[in-house]
Amino acid sequence: MSTPTSDIGLRAVLAAACLALVGCGGVGFSRPAEAPADVAVTADRIVVTGPEGFCVDPTATRDTGGAGFVMLGNCAVIANSRRAEQPQVPALLTAAISEPAETGRLSDNLADLDGFFRSSQGLALLSRSGDPDSVTILETTTVGDAFLLHASDSSDGRVEGVQGDYWRAYLDVGPRIATLSVLALEDRALDRAQSLDLLLAFVTAVQAANPDTPEPNPPQSVAPQQVSPQNLPLETQPLWNVGLFRRILG
């Protein structure tokens, strides 16, 4: 997972420590005066928003125009206000928005995603350290045009204050791929139903916020491969097995 953990680790620890408190008043660090419900990132203004009670942390938002990263947390924590709305399920949410593509859709390749992520190359791409042995796929499924994955990564560099496993959804948003993640707090475990419900609510919120994002051009026909993709070097494998995932994972 390509997330700027070094930039957001401290805030994650502080948020995790006080999420259970109402408003976290008196915490000795500055927070934004407002807690925005959404933010538009990338050149084509993809909107990221979360379920009720989750707000955007402006200090953890990264937008290069080509791609974007957003963290969402407890509105009361981010606003430093006891009166702000709080989520029913305590967690941290992240959204990574990929580079755009003129052709190719994640939804056209849903049947291939489970096999890819369970391969050594897919596991290496999921690993923060690039080590496939550090990642365990716990569950995968599809809901509509979204691919859902539950995994754990034991390598170094995870966001402090959250648990080692996560739930994640991959979906098309116009010409881009959105990677939406639910991270349970270290001291506030979520069961499967809570995690899955929260992730699906996150997916629904992002889809509803981007109803008119432009569609990419239809994929062009490709000549049949003469050798099995699994036997090709990573750099030469076809779009569904490499290019698509490099956009997902950065």
C-alpha positions in Angstrom: 0.0 0.0 0.0 1.5 3.3 -1.0 0.4 5.7 1.7 2.5 8.5 3.2 2.7 6.9 6.6 5.7 8.9 7.7 3.6 12.1 7.3 0.5 10.9 9.1 1.8 8.5 11.7 1.9 11.0 14.6 -1.6 12.3 13.9 -2.9 8.8 13.7 -1.4 8.0 17.1 -3.0 11.1 18.6 -6.3 10.5 17.0 -6.3 6.9 18.1 -5.5 7.9 21.7 -8.5 10.3 21.9 -11.1 8.9 19.6 -12.9 7.3 22.6 -13.1 10.7 24.3 -15.8 13.3 23.4 -14.1 16.1 21.5 -10.6 15.5 22.9 -10.6 18.9 24.5 -7.3 20.1 26.0 -5.1 17.9 23.7 -1.8 19.8 23.4 -1.6 20.2 19.6 -3.3 22.4 17.1 -6.1 21.2 14.8 -8.0 22.8 12.0 -10.8 25.1 13.1 -13.2 23.3 10.7 -13.7 19.6 9.8 -14.6 19.5 6.1 -17.0 16.7 5.1 -15.3 16.3 1.7 -12.5 17.4 -0.4 -11.8 17.4 -4.2 -8.5 16.1 -5.3 -6.7 15.5 -8.7 -6.9 17.6 -11.8 -10.4 16.3 -12.6 -11.7 17.0 -9.1 -12.5 13.6 -7.7 -14.5 14.1 -4.5 -13.6 12.1 -1.4 -16.1 11.9 1.4 -17.0 9.4 4.1 -20.0 8.1 6.1 -21.6 10.3 8.7 -19.3 11.3 11.5 -16.2 11.1 9.4 -14.4 14.3 8.2 -11.4 15.0 6.1 -8.1 15.7 7.9 -6.7 18.6 5.8 -3.2 18.1 7.2 -3.1 14.5 5.9 -4.4 15.3 2.4 -2.0 15.0 -0.5 -2.9 16.2 -4.0 -0.4 16.3 -6.8 -3.0 16.9 -9.5 -2.1 13.5 -11.0 -3.1 11.5 -7.9 -4.4 12.1 -4.4 -4.5 10.8 -0.9 -7.0 11.6 1.8 -7.4 10.6 5.5 -10.8 10.8 7.2 -11.4 10.5 11.0 -13.7 11.4 13.8 -15.2 14.9 13.0 -15.1 15.8 16.7 -11.4 15.0 16.9 -10.5 16.8 13.7 -12.5 19.9 14.6 -11.4 19.7 18.2 -15.0 20.3 19.2 -17.3 18.4 21.6 -20.3 19.5 19.5 -19.1 18.0 16.2 -20.6 14.8 14.9 -18.9 11.5 15.7 -19.0 8.2 13.8 -20.9 5.2 15.2 -17.9 3.0 14.5 -14.5 4.4 15.5 -11.9 3.9 12.8 -9.6 5.7 10.4 -10.4 5.8 6.7 -8.1 6.5 3.8 -8.6 7.1 0.1 -6.0 6.9 -2.6 -6.9 8.1 -6.0 -4.8 6.8 -8.9 -3.3 8.4 -11.9 -5.9 8.5 -14.8 -5.9 6.1 -17.7 -7.4 6.5 -21.2 -8.3 2.9 -21.5 -8.9 -0.1 -19.2 -11.4 -0.4 -16.3 -11.0 -2.2 -13.0 -14.6 -3.3 -13.3 -13.7 -5.2 -16.5 -11.1 -7.3 -14.6 -13.0 -8.2 -11.4 -12.6 -11.9 -12.1 -8.8 -11.6 -12.2 -8.3 -9.6 -9.1 -8.4 -12.4 -6.5 -5.8 -14.4 -8.4 -3.6 -11.4 -8.9 -3.5 -10.3 -5.3 -2.8 -13.9 -4.1 0.1 -14.2 -6.5 3.6 -13.4 -5.3 3.6 -10.2 -7.4 0.3 -9.1 -6.1 1.3 -9.7 -2.5 4.6 -7.8 -3.1 2.6 -4.8 -4.4 0.4 -4.9 -1.3 3.4 -5.1 1.1 4.8 -1.8 2.4 8.3 -3.4 2.2 7.8 -5.2 -1.1 8.0 -8.6 0.6 5.2 -10.9 -0.4 5.8 -13.0 2.7 4.7 -10.1 4.9 1.1 -10.1 3.5 -1.7 -12.5 4.2 -4.9 -12.3 2.3 -7.7 -13.1 4.7 -10.7 -12.7 2.5 -11.8 -11.2 -0.9 -15.2 -10.6 -2.5 -16.9 -8.4 -5.0 -19.9 -6.1 -4.4 -21.3 -4.5 -7.5 -18.3 -3.1 -9.4 -16.1 -2.9 -6.4 -13.5 -5.5 -5.3 -13.1 -5.9 -1.6 -10.1 -7.3 0.2 -9.3 -8.1 3.8 -5.5 -8.5 4.4 -2.8 -8.0 7.0 0.7 -6.8 6.5 3.4 -7.5 9.1 6.1 -5.4 7.5 7.4 -2.2 9.1 6.0 1.2 8.4 2.3 0.8 9.2 0.3 3.7 10.5 0.8 3.9 14.2 -2.2 3.5 16.4 -4.1 1.2 14.1 -4.3 -2.6 13.8 -2.2 -4.6 11.4 -5.1 -5.8 9.3 -7.3 -3.7 7.1 -10.3 -3.9 4.8 -10.0 -2.3 1.4 -12.1 -1.6 -1.6 -11.0 -1.0 -5.2 -13.4 0.7 -7.6 -13.5 2.8 -10.7 -14.1 6.6 -10.3 -14.2 8.0 -13.8 -10.8 7.3 -15.5 -9.2 6.7 -12.1 -9.1 3.9 -9.5 -10.1 4.7 -5.9 -8.5 2.6 -3.2 -10.6 3.0 0.0 -9.4 1.5 3.3 -10.8 1.0 6.8 -8.2 0.8 9.5 -9.4 -0.3 13.0 -7.9 1.5 16.0 -5.3 -0.5 17.9 -7.4 -0.5 21.1 -10.9 -0.5 19.4 -11.2 -3.8 17.5 -13.9 -4.1 14.8 -15.6 -7.3 14.0 -16.1 -8.4 10.4 -19.6 -7.1 10.1 -18.6 -3.6 11.5 -15.6 -3.4 9.1 -17.5 -4.5 6.1 -20.5 -2.3 6.7 -18.2 0.7 7.2 -16.3 0.0 4.1 -19.4 -0.4 2.0 -20.8 2.9 3.4 -17.5 4.5 2.4 -17.8 3.1 -1.1 -21.4 4.3 -1.4 -20.4 7.8 -0.2 -17.6 8.2 -2.7 -19.7 6.8 -5.6 -22.6 9.2 -4.7 -20.2 12.1 -4.6 -18.9 11.4 -8.1 -21.9 10.6 -10.3 -20.7 12.6 -13.3 -17.0 11.7 -13.4 -15.9 11.2 -17.0 -15.8 7.7 -18.4 -12.5 6.5 -20.0 -12.4 5.5 -23.6 -13.4 1.8 -24.3 -10.4 -0.5 -24.1 -8.8 -1.3 -27.4 -8.7 -4.9 -28.6 -5.4 -6.7 -27.8 -3.9 -9.6 -29.7 -4.0 -12.9 -27.8 -0.9 -13.6 -25.7 1.2 -16.5 -26.9 2.6 -17.3 -23.5 1.0 -17.4 -20.1 1.1 -14.0 -18.3 2.3 -15.7 -15.1 5.5 -16.6 -16.9 6.3 -13.1 -18.2 8.5 -10.6 -16.4 6.5 -8.1 -14.4 7.4 -5.3 -16.7 6.0 -7.1 -19.8 2.7 -8.6 -18.5 -0.6 -7.4 -20.0 -2.6 -4.4 -18.6 -4.9 -6.4 -16.4 -2.0 -8.0 -14.6 0.4 -5.1 -14.2 -0.6 -1.6 -15.5 -3.9 -1.6 -13.7 -2.3 -2.6 -10.4 0.5 -0.1 -10.6 -2.1 2.6 -10.9 -3.9 1.2 -7.9 -0.9 0.8 -5.7 1.3 3.7 -6.9 
